Amino acid sequence: MSGWRCSRLHSYRSVMDALTQALSSSFSVSGEANSTSAPHPRLAQYKSKYSVLEQSERRRRFLEQQKEKRLNYVNHARRLAEGDWTGGDSDDDEEKTQKSQRDEAEDEGMEVEQRKKLPRHYANQLMLSEWLVDVPAELSSDWLLVVCPVGKRSLIVASKGSTASYTKSGYCVNRFPSLLPGGNRHNSAMGKDYTILDCIYNEVNRTYYILDVMCWRGHPVYDCPTEFRFYWLQSKVEEVEGLSEIGKRNPFCFVSLNSVSCSTESIQKALAHEYSFNVDGLLFYHRETHYTPGSTPLVGWLRPYMVADILGIEVPQCPLTTKPDYASHQMQQILENKKTSTEVRPAENGRYELEHLSTPENQATTSNKGEGMES
């Protein structure tokens, strides 16, 4: 071996030895492969490559930018409700987006309402999460947790006496009456009442689980903090009698999801609780974030089995915390594909970050056809 190669090899080994020593002093790693008592095999490598400050800085920037960026949400909500996009982008721009939308619909495996013009204006309207790998220092005090059911993420627009359900790529997949304000011809109030919701649709239960609210009875709350939106949503849903039941004017149930604080005790109770639905994952919302369409580090996503490794807390021994066979592979994909960014990143063709890493279809619950929420 040449002197140059020997020198290079010696340098490489020195770097690896230093890295190994640094990691061994920070973590207690079990000798058993993929032991539940040890950090994920890729977790230490990820944290040495991507500083916690990187995601913390992006969270700070997002909070600052939402103070400065004041959109006309009244007009935005009205356009979504009425479908009035006069003065929007050119037809050429619209044609450019239609191919990507068709691809999205095929990926989602959903039937699409046939139209001459695809409703591209309804794409990318949902606030999208990131995988929560770097834990914020203020998690217990400044964040809220929502346990999410298995299902399809849906944009619900109730207006002019009808309720429409859109995929995250903007396709209208269903129209029906509902008891939501503006959702049927008996409560539409001449088109002045309209409601816009962020939901998860579970086909088995014929239920739209309400994650968040953007507009209720014509009053937009996009620029309100998460904590207020969640409180307002719960109070408004309780005012509508029969909304959570199937009936002639409400062929699908609408059920609001509860939020809890992110204290260790609350998270442990949430994991040990028995739910009426099959749990897909956990969403973590910063209390102060506004509802901002697109990907944001102020909303984090974890599978329940990841909580112990990522958050570093003890978890109860229960079905939700049991690691599936694909856990190691999925965790490795997440950590290897995690991207750094110093800018606000809009949603790309309506896709969630690392959406393709969702729960493998052949591993998920059979009764739900393995469809993860893909948040």
C-alpha positions in Angstrom: 0.0 0.0 0.0 1.4 3.4 -0.9 2.4 5.9 1.7 -0.4 8.3 0.6 -3.1 5.6 1.1 -1.7 4.6 4.5 -1.7 8.2 5.6 -5.3 8.6 4.4 -6.4 5.4 6.1 -4.7 6.4 9.3 -6.5 9.8 9.2 -9.9 8.1 8.6 -9.4 5.7 11.5 -8.5 8.6 13.8 -11.6 10.5 12.9 -13.8 7.4 13.4 -12.1 6.6 16.8 -12.8 10.1 18.0 -16.4 9.9 16.9 -16.9 6.6 18.6 -15.4 7.8 21.8 -17.6 10.9 21.8 -20.7 8.9 21.2 -19.9 6.3 23.8 -19.5 9.0 26.4 -23.0 10.4 25.6 -25.0 7.2 25.2 -25.4 3.9 27.0 -25.8 1.4 24.2 -27.0 -2.1 24.7 -25.1 -4.9 23.2 -28.3 -6.5 21.9 -29.2 -5.6 18.3 -32.2 -3.2 18.1 -32.7 -3.4 21.9 -35.6 -1.4 23.2 -33.5 -0.1 26.0 -31.0 1.4 23.6 -31.2 4.5 21.3 -32.1 3.8 17.7 -29.0 2.6 15.9 -29.2 5.6 13.6 -30.2 8.2 16.2 -26.8 9.1 17.6 -25.4 9.4 14.1 -28.2 11.7 13.1 -27.8 14.0 16.1 -24.1 14.3 15.5 -24.7 15.4 11.9 -27.8 17.7 12.4 -27.6 20.0 15.3 -30.6 20.6 17.5 -30.0 24.2 17.0 -30.8 23.8 13.3 -34.4 22.8 13.9 -34.8 25.1 16.9 -33.6 28.0 14.7 -36.2 27.1 12.0 -38.9 27.0 14.7 -37.9 30.4 15.9 -37.9 31.8 12.3 -41.3 30.3 11.6 -42.8 32.0 14.7 -41.2 35.3 13.7 -42.4 35.1 10.1 -46.0 34.4 11.1 -46.0 37.7 13.0 -44.8 39.6 9.9 -46.7 37.7 7.3 -50.3 38.8 7.6 -52.4 37.3 4.8 -56.0 38.3 4.0 -57.5 35.2 5.5 -61.0 36.6 5.3 -60.7 36.7 1.5 -58.8 33.4 1.4 -61.5 31.6 3.3 -64.2 33.1 1.2 -62.5 32.0 -2.0 -62.2 28.4 -0.8 -65.8 28.5 0.3 -67.2 30.0 -2.9 -64.7 28.6 -5.4 -64.2 32.1 -6.7 -60.6 32.5 -7.9 -61.2 35.4 -10.3 -57.9 37.1 -11.0 -55.9 34.0 -10.1 -53.0 32.5 -12.0 -53.1 32.0 -15.8 -54.5 28.9 -17.5 -50.9 28.0 -18.6 -49.9 27.8 -14.9 -52.9 25.7 -14.2 -52.1 23.2 -16.9 -48.6 22.8 -15.5 -49.9 21.6 -12.2 -52.5 19.2 -13.4 -50.1 16.4 -14.3 -48.6 16.4 -10.8 -52.1 16.4 -9.3 -53.0 13.4 -11.3 -49.9 11.6 -10.0 -50.9 12.6 -6.4 -54.4 11.2 -6.9 -53.0 7.9 -8.1 -50.7 7.7 -5.1 -53.6 8.4 -2.8 -55.6 5.6 -4.4 -58.9 7.6 -4.4 -61.6 8.1 -7.0 -61.6 11.6 -8.4 -64.6 13.7 -9.4 -64.3 14.3 -13.1 -64.0 17.9 -14.2 -62.8 19.9 -17.2 -60.6 22.0 -14.9 -58.9 20.4 -11.9 -59.5 22.4 -8.6 -55.8 23.0 -8.1 -56.6 26.0 -5.8 -57.6 23.4 -3.2 -54.2 21.7 -3.2 -51.6 22.5 -0.5 -54.2 24.0 1.9 -53.4 21.8 4.9 -50.7 22.4 7.5 -48.2 19.7 7.2 -46.0 18.2 9.9 -42.3 17.1 10.1 -40.9 14.1 11.8 -40.1 15.1 15.3 -36.5 14.0 15.7 -35.0 17.0 17.5 -37.0 17.5 20.7 -37.7 21.1 21.6 -36.5 22.1 25.1 -39.9 23.6 25.9 -41.9 20.6 24.7 -43.7 20.1 28.1 -44.8 23.8 28.4 -45.2 25.1 24.9 -46.6 22.1 22.9 -49.8 20.2 22.6 -50.3 16.5 21.7 -53.1 15.1 19.5 -53.5 11.3 19.1 -54.5 10.6 15.5 -56.6 7.8 14.0 -55.7 5.8 10.9 -57.3 7.5 7.9 -56.9 9.9 5.0 -56.1 13.6 5.5 -58.9 15.7 4.1 -59.8 19.3 3.6 -63.5 19.8 4.3 -65.3 22.9 2.9 -69.0 23.3 3.9 -70.6 26.1 1.9 -73.6 27.1 -0.2 -75.7 24.2 1.1 -73.2 21.4 0.4 -70.1 19.8 2.0 -67.0 18.9 -0.1 -64.1 16.7 0.8 -60.8 17.3 -0.9 -57.6 15.3 -0.9 -54.4 17.1 0.1 -53.6 17.4 -3.6 -56.8 19.3 -4.3 -59.1 16.7 -5.7 -62.8 16.7 -4.7 -63.6 13.1 -3.9 -67.0 13.5 -2.3 -69.9 16.0 -1.9 -72.7 15.5 0.6 -74.9 17.4 3.1 -73.7 17.8 6.6 -74.8 19.6 9.8 -71.7 21.8 9.6 -72.5 25.5 9.2 -73.2 26.0 5.5 -73.1 22.3 4.9 -76.7 21.7 3.8 -79.4 23.7 2.2 -81.3 24.2 5.4 -78.4 25.9 7.2 -76.5 27.7 4.5 -77.9 31.2 5.2 -77.8 32.3 1.6 -74.1 31.3 1.3 -72.9 33.6 4.2 -72.2 30.7 6.5 -69.2 28.5 5.6 -66.9 26.2 7.4 -63.3 25.0 6.6 -61.8 22.1 8.5 -58.7 19.9 8.6 -59.8 16.3 9.0 -58.8 12.7 9.0 -61.3 10.5 7.2 -61.7 6.9 8.4 -63.7 4.9 5.8 -64.4 2.0 8.1 -66.1 4.2 10.7 -67.6 6.7 8.1 -66.1 9.4 10.3 -64.3 12.6 9.7 -62.1 13.2 12.8 -61.5 16.9 13.0 -57.9 17.9 13.6 -58.1 21.6 13.3 -60.4 24.5 12.2 -59.5 27.2 9.8 -62.9 28.8 9.5 -66.3 28.4 11.3 -69.5 30.0 10.2 -67.7 32.5 8.1 -65.1 33.5 10.8 -61.6 32.6 9.8 -59.1 31.7 12.5 -56.0 31.0 10.4 -54.0 33.6 12.3 -55.0 32.5 15.8 -52.7 30.4 18.0 -53.2 26.6 18.1 -54.4 26.7 21.7 -57.2 29.1 20.8 -58.2 27.2 17.6 -58.4 23.9 19.5 -60.6 25.4 22.3 -62.8 27.2 19.8 -63.2 24.0 17.8 -64.3 22.0 20.8 -66.8 24.6 21.9 -68.4 25.1 18.4 -68.7 21.4 17.7 -70.5 20.9 21.0 -73.1 23.5 19.9 -74.1 21.4 16.8 -76.5 18.7 17.9 -76.2 15.5 15.9 -72.9 16.3 14.2 -71.3 13.2 15.6 -74.1 10.9 14.5 -75.1 9.6 11.0 -78.4 10.9 9.7 -80.2 12.0 6.6 -78.7 15.5 6.7 -75.4 14.2 8.1 -74.3 10.9 6.3 -70.9 11.0 7.9 -69.9 11.6 11.6 -67.8 14.6 12.5 -65.8 14.1 15.7 -63.3 16.5 17.1 -60.0 15.1 18.4 -58.8 16.1 21.8 -55.5 17.7 22.7 -53.4 17.3 25.9 -50.3 19.0 27.2 -46.9 17.4 26.4 -45.9 16.8 30.0 -44.4 13.3 30.5 -47.4 12.2 32.5 -49.9 13.4 29.9 -48.0 11.6 27.1 -47.8 8.4 29.1 -51.5 8.5 29.8 -52.3 9.2 26.2 -50.2 6.1 25.1 -51.9 3.9 27.7 -55.4 5.0 26.9 -57.8 2.8 24.9 -59.3 4.5 21.9 -62.4 3.9 19.8 -60.3 4.0 16.7 -57.0 2.5 15.5 -54.2 4.9 16.3 -51.9 5.9 13.5 -49.6 8.4 15.3 -49.0 11.4 17.4 -49.1 15.1 16.3 -47.2 17.7 18.3 -48.4 21.3 17.9 -46.7 24.4 19.1 -49.2 26.3 21.2 -48.5 29.6 19.4 -48.3 28.5 15.8 -50.9 29.9 13.3 -52.6 27.6 10.8 -50.1 27.9 7.9 -50.6 25.7 4.8 -47.5 23.8 4.0 -44.7 22.0 5.9 -43.7 23.5 9.3 -41.4 22.4 12.1 -44.0 23.8 14.5 -46.0 20.6 14.0 -44.2 17.3 14.7 -45.2 13.7 13.9 -44.2 10.5 15.6 -45.4 6.9 15.6 -46.3 5.8 19.1 -43.4 3.2 19.3 -40.9 6.0 18.6 -41.7 8.0 21.7 -39.3 6.2 24.0 -36.3 6.6 21.6 -37.0 10.1 20.4 -38.4 11.8 23.6 -36.3 9.8 25.9 -39.1 9.1 28.4 -40.4 6.0 30.0 -43.5 4.6 28.3 -46.1 2.2 29.5 -45.9 -1.4 28.2 -49.0 -1.4 25.9 -50.0 -2.1 22.3 -49.2 1.4 21.1 -45.6 1.3 22.4 -44.8 -2.2 21.1 -42.3 -1.9 18.3 -43.5 -3.5 15.0 -41.2 -5.6 12.9 -40.6 -2.7 10.5 -39.6 -0.3 13.3 -35.9 -0.4 12.8 -36.1 0.0 9.0 -38.6 2.9 9.2 -36.6 4.7 11.9 -33.4 4.4 9.8 -35.2 5.8 6.7 -36.5 8.8 8.7 -33.1 9.7 10.1 -31.2 9.2 6.8 -33.7 11.2 4.7 -34.2 14.0 7.2 -33.4 17.3 5.4 -32.0 20.4 6.9 -33.5 23.8 5.9 -33.2 27.4 7.0 -36.2 28.6 5.0 -39.9 28.1 5.2 -40.6 25.2 3.0 -44.0 25.0 1.2 -45.6 21.7 0.6 -44.4 19.9 -2.5 -47.3 18.9 -4.7 -49.3 18.4 -1.5 -47.0 15.7 -0.1 -46.0 15.5 3.5 -42.4 15.3 4.5 -41.2 11.7 3.9 -44.7 10.6 3.2 -43.4 7.5 1.4 -42.0 6.3 4.7 -45.5 5.8 6.1 -46.5 2.5 7.8 -45.9 -0.3 5.3 -49.3 -1.4 3.9 -48.8 -5.1 4.6 -47.9 -4.4 8.2 -50.8 -2.2 9.2 -54.2 -3.2 10.6 -56.1 -5.3 8.0 -59.4 -3.7 8.8 -58.1 -0.3 7.7 -56.3 -1.6 4.7 -53.0 -0.3 6.1 -53.7 3.3 5.2 -51.6 5.6 7.5 -52.5 9.3 7.9 -49.2 10.2 6.4 -48.8 13.4 8.3 
